């Protein structure tokens, strides 16, 4: 009851999640608060940084209430560090007096067409060789030029969402490598922002924050940050790391033969490598991991969670009813295929902003259950594409998932059958926040650290051999038919 506590704050795509983690990796409490996204214009996805701060305060109030009930108010004195993680790439433009405009989130596709005019096939290969990123319009540099190119004189600094939260808590304009990669101008070999990359995007280097190591000390919790969180000032605040690698660390550690799949608004697939291993076809991102010298091999499916909610709303389903209805159909949905490119293009392996979702093979005999089945299968087929690419270099023995899927055993079985691989599910609601909290121990004042986080999972679901054979054929047909979705 007297051991140290670290907090993890995850500024996600649609909500802020906070957790309190004991030194023994026991989750002591958590809180969550949503915020809105503005999507009035085609391709638009903007958020208010002020809404982020308000949601952070509400989520922290929920955490404080929970811990006050279970541990008494004395837990406040045990908070030894605060870890931060969050969505990216999301652009925040700061002036000395505050934010210049709403944040442009990674879901905003308005810069895609403009960026494509600057990045041809040859240039894209060159940029990937430097950054490890298949650059499109959803990185901070092209976002900045499209939306604020005529207003650069008004801007003192640009930050990603997580970096903005660190600034609000500790008053520092800093980032770290995993988040810096989302700026679109981070040079992997130089381990810093590249001046040539900045010149390509007409990005003044004066606007960029200082890069510190991941999970290093950003600063002490300021008076205003303490008021926001309801904590004493002076607590060490970490630079944190990107949500993708924080979640991957909490789910699989640094195991090169395991892959994490985080289901949220998008699905983030992350493998692990001890080298910055670029792909000759630029099919994945090479993201600096939470530990220096390690890298996440990352692919993001843009509209899995949002697509799930869209389809559920369309049919009037709530909770995990979509999974339950999908179970009533059969593998292949009676000949129905549903490439899930619903977010305006796709990344993952394909990285094509022109892709559109489709129902292929639809007839009058198909049911809502078939459509639900085909949608989930489409998502899982795209995940298989990603894992097959990772498996070209290092065999994948195990996949661990988090998110709503953990509440649907029948869908986990479907995923295991499509992947032909054992799948286990994390019990944590926010692995990214857990990872941030665990990694914050590196700046805690106690002098005691742990190297890995051991989190409890549901039992491993093994593939069914008979269904694996069925899906092997269906997957090949899906790949061929989905190619027509451009």
SVG drawing of the C-alpha trace seen along z (x, -y; Angstrom):
<svg xmlns="http://www.w3.org/2000/svg" viewBox="-33 -36 56 66">
<polyline fill="none" stroke="black" stroke-width="0.4" points="0.0,0.0 3.0,-2.3 4.8,-1.4 5.2,-4.0 2.5,-4.7 3.0,-5.9 0.2,-7.4 -0.3,-6.9 -2.2,-9.4 -3.3,-8.4 -4.7,-11.2 -6.4,-8.9 -8.4,-9.6 -11.7,-10.0 -11.1,-10.0 -8.5,-10.5 -7.7,-7.5 -5.8,-7.6 -4.5,-4.7 -2.7,-4.3 -0.1,-1.5 1.5,0.0 5.2,1.0 4.0,4.6 2.2,3.9 -1.2,4.1 -3.7,1.7 -5.0,-0.3 -7.6,-2.5 -8.5,-4.2 -10.6,-7.0 -11.8,-7.9 -13.5,-11.0 -14.5,-11.4 -14.2,-14.5 -15.6,-15.5 -14.2,-15.6 -15.4,-18.1 -16.1,-16.5 -18.4,-19.0 -16.2,-19.3 -15.2,-16.4 -12.1,-14.8 -12.1,-17.0 -11.2,-15.6 -10.4,-18.5 -10.3,-18.6 -10.0,-21.3 -6.9,-21.1 -9.0,-22.8 -11.4,-19.8 -8.4,-17.5 -7.5,-19.3 -11.1,-19.3 -11.3,-15.6 -8.0,-15.0 -9.4,-16.8 -12.6,-14.8 -10.8,-11.5 -8.4,-12.3 -11.4,-13.2 -12.8,-9.7 -9.4,-8.2 -9.1,-10.2 -12.6,-9.3 -11.8,-5.6 -8.5,-5.7 -9.9,-7.8 -12.6,-5.1 -10.2,-2.1 -6.9,-3.6 -7.8,-6.7 -6.4,-10.1 -2.9,-9.1 -2.2,-7.6 -1.5,-11.2 1.8,-11.1 2.8,-7.9 2.6,-9.2 6.3,-9.1 6.0,-9.9 3.6,-10.6 3.9,-9.0 2.2,-10.4 1.2,-8.9 -1.2,-9.8 -2.6,-9.8 -0.4,-10.8 0.2,-12.4 -2.0,-15.2 -0.9,-18.8 -1.1,-21.5 0.1,-25.0 1.1,-27.1 1.7,-30.8 3.2,-32.3 -0.3,-33.0 -1.9,-29.6 -3.1,-27.5 -3.5,-29.1 -6.4,-26.9 -8.1,-23.6 -5.8,-20.5 -5.7,-18.7 -5.9,-15.0 -4.4,-11.9 -7.8,-11.1 -8.0,-14.3 -7.5,-13.5 -7.6,-17.0 -3.9,-17.2 -3.7,-13.8 -4.3,-15.1 -2.0,-18.1 0.8,-16.0 0.5,-13.6 1.3,-16.4 4.6,-16.8 5.5,-13.2 5.8,-11.0 6.9,-7.4 10.7,-8.2 10.4,-10.9 8.3,-8.7 11.0,-6.0 13.6,-8.7 11.6,-10.0 11.0,-6.5 14.7,-5.7 15.3,-8.7 12.3,-8.7 11.0,-5.1 7.6,-6.6 5.5,-6.1 4.8,-9.9 1.4,-11.1 -0.7,-14.1 -1.4,-12.8 2.0,-13.9 2.6,-17.2 4.8,-18.8 2.3,-18.5 -0.6,-19.3 1.2,-22.5 1.9,-23.6 -1.7,-23.0 -3.5,-24.5 -1.1,-27.1 1.4,-27.8 0.3,-31.4 0.2,-31.8 3.6,-30.6 4.6,-33.9 1.8,-33.5 3.2,-30.2 5.9,-29.8 6.0,-26.0 4.2,-22.9 3.5,-19.9 1.8,-16.6 -1.1,-15.8 0.9,-14.0 3.6,-16.7 1.0,-19.3 -0.3,-17.5 3.3,-17.3 3.6,-21.1 0.3,-21.7 1.6,-19.6 5.3,-20.6 5.6,-23.7 8.1,-22.2 8.0,-22.2 9.7,-18.8 9.1,-15.5 10.8,-12.2 11.7,-9.9 8.6,-7.8 6.4,-10.9 8.9,-12.9 8.6,-10.3 5.0,-11.5 6.2,-15.1 7.4,-13.6 10.9,-15.1 12.6,-12.8 15.7,-11.2 16.2,-7.7 19.9,-7.5 20.6,-11.0 18.2,-10.4 16.9,-13.9 15.0,-16.3 16.6,-16.5 17.2,-19.9 16.9,-18.6 13.5,-17.0 12.4,-20.3 13.4,-22.2 11.4,-19.8 8.2,-20.7 9.1,-24.3 9.0,-23.8 11.0,-26.3 13.2,-24.4 12.5,-27.1 9.0,-25.7 10.2,-22.2 10.4,-21.1 13.5,-19.7 13.9,-16.0 14.6,-14.1 14.9,-10.4 11.7,-8.4 10.4,-8.2 13.0,-10.6 12.3,-13.6 10.4,-16.3 10.1,-18.4 8.3,-18.7 4.5,-19.0 3.8,-22.8 1.3,-24.6 -1.2,-24.8 -0.6,-21.1 -1.1,-20.2 -4.4,-22.1 -5.5,-20.2 -4.7,-16.8 -5.6,-17.5 -2.1,-16.5 0.7,-18.2 3.1,-20.1 6.7,-18.9 6.0,-15.3 8.3,-14.2 6.6,-14.2 7.9,-11.9 8.4,-12.7 6.4,-9.5 6.2,-7.8 3.7,-7.3 0.5,-5.4 1.3,-2.6 4.7,-1.7 3.5,-2.2 0.6,0.2 2.8,2.7 5.3,2.6 2.5,3.3 1.2,6.2 4.3,7.9 7.3,6.2 10.3,6.3 9.6,9.8 10.5,10.0 8.3,13.1 5.1,11.5 2.8,9.0 0.4,6.7 -2.9,5.5 -4.6,2.6 -8.3,2.2 -9.5,-1.4 -10.8,-3.9 -8.1,-2.3 -6.3,1.0 -2.6,0.7 -0.4,3.7 3.1,3.5 6.0,5.9 9.3,5.4 12.9,5.2 16.3,4.6 17.3,2.8 15.8,0.1 14.8,2.6 13.3,0.8 11.0,2.6 12.0,2.5 8.3,1.9 7.7,-0.6 4.8,1.5 5.3,0.6 6.4,-2.3 9.7,-2.0 8.9,-3.8 11.5,-4.3 10.3,-2.1 10.2,-2.9 13.7,-1.8 16.7,-3.2 17.9,-1.0 14.6,0.8 12.0,0.2 8.3,0.8 7.4,2.1 3.9,0.6 0.9,0.7 -2.4,-1.1 -5.8,-0.2 -7.6,-3.5 -11.3,-2.8 -11.8,0.5 -13.3,-0.8 -15.1,-3.7 -16.3,-1.3 -17.6,1.0 -19.5,-1.8 -20.8,-3.0 -22.1,0.4 -23.6,1.0 -25.4,-2.3 -26.7,-1.6 -28.4,1.6 -29.3,0.3 -26.9,2.6 -25.3,1.7 -22.3,3.0 -20.9,6.2 -24.1,7.1 -22.3,7.0 -20.0,9.8 -23.0,11.8 -24.8,11.4 -21.6,12.2 -21.5,15.6 -24.9,16.4 -23.5,16.4 -20.8,18.8 -17.2,18.3 -17.3,16.3 -20.7,14.8 -22.3,16.8 -20.0,15.3 -19.9,11.8 -16.7,9.8 -16.4,6.4 -13.0,4.6 -13.2,2.2 -11.6,-0.9 -14.2,-3.2 -12.0,-6.0 -11.0,-7.6 -8.2,-5.4 -6.1,-2.8 -2.7,-2.4 -1.8,1.0 0.2,2.8 -1.6,1.1 -1.0,-2.6 -3.4,-3.9 -5.5,-7.1 -7.8,-6.3 -9.3,-3.0 -13.0,-2.9 -15.0,-0.3 -17.3,2.0 -19.7,4.9 -18.6,7.4 -20.9,10.2 -24.1,8.7 -27.4,10.3 -31.0,10.3 -30.4,13.4 -27.8,11.8 -28.7,10.9 -27.4,8.4 -25.6,11.3 -23.7,12.0 -22.7,8.3 -21.5,8.3 -19.5,11.4 -18.0,10.0 -17.0,6.8 -15.2,8.6 -13.5,11.0 -12.4,8.0 -10.7,6.4 -9.1,9.6 -8.0,10.3 -6.2,6.9 -4.6,7.7 -3.4,11.0 -1.8,9.0 0.1,7.0 1.3,10.0 2.3,11.9 4.6,9.0 6.1,9.0 6.5,12.8 8.7,12.4 11.6,11.3 10.9,12.9 8.4,15.8 5.4,14.7 4.5,17.2 1.9,15.3 -0.5,12.3 -1.9,10.4 -5.0,8.1 -6.6,5.4 -9.8,3.4 -13.5,4.4 -12.5,7.6 -11.6,9.1 -15.3,9.3 -16.2,11.4 -14.6,14.9 -16.2,16.0 -14.5,13.1 -11.1,13.9 -11.5,17.5 -12.3,16.1 -9.1,14.0 -7.0,17.0 -8.5,19.1 -7.8,16.4 -4.2,15.8 -3.6,19.5 -1.9,18.4 -2.5,18.4 -4.2,15.2 -4.5,14.0 -6.4,11.0 -5.2,8.3 -7.5,7.7 -6.3,4.0 -8.7,1.4 -5.9,-0.9 -2.6,0.8 -1.1,-2.5 -1.8,-4.1 -0.5,-1.1 2.7,-1.2 3.1,-4.9 2.7,-4.4 5.1,-1.5 7.8,-3.3 7.5,-6.4 9.4,-4.4 12.5,-5.4 12.1,-8.9 10.7,-8.1 12.6,-9.4 12.6,-6.0 15.6,-4.7 13.9,-1.3 13.0,-0.3 11.7,2.8 12.6,3.8 9.3,5.3 5.6,5.3 3.9,8.6 0.2,8.2 -2.5,10.8 -4.2,12.1 -7.1,14.3 -6.1,17.9 -4.6,18.3 -7.1,19.1 -5.7,21.7 -6.8,21.9 -9.2,24.6 -7.5,26.7 -10.7,27.3 -11.7,23.6 -8.1,22.6 -8.3,24.5 -11.6,22.8 -10.2,19.3 -7.0,20.0 -9.0,20.2 -11.3,17.3 -8.4,15.1 -6.9,15.5 -10.3,14.7 -10.6,11.7 -7.2,10.3 -8.1,10.7 -11.5,9.0 -10.5,6.2 -7.9,5.1 -10.9,3.5 -11.7,1.0 -9.6,-1.9"/>
</svg>
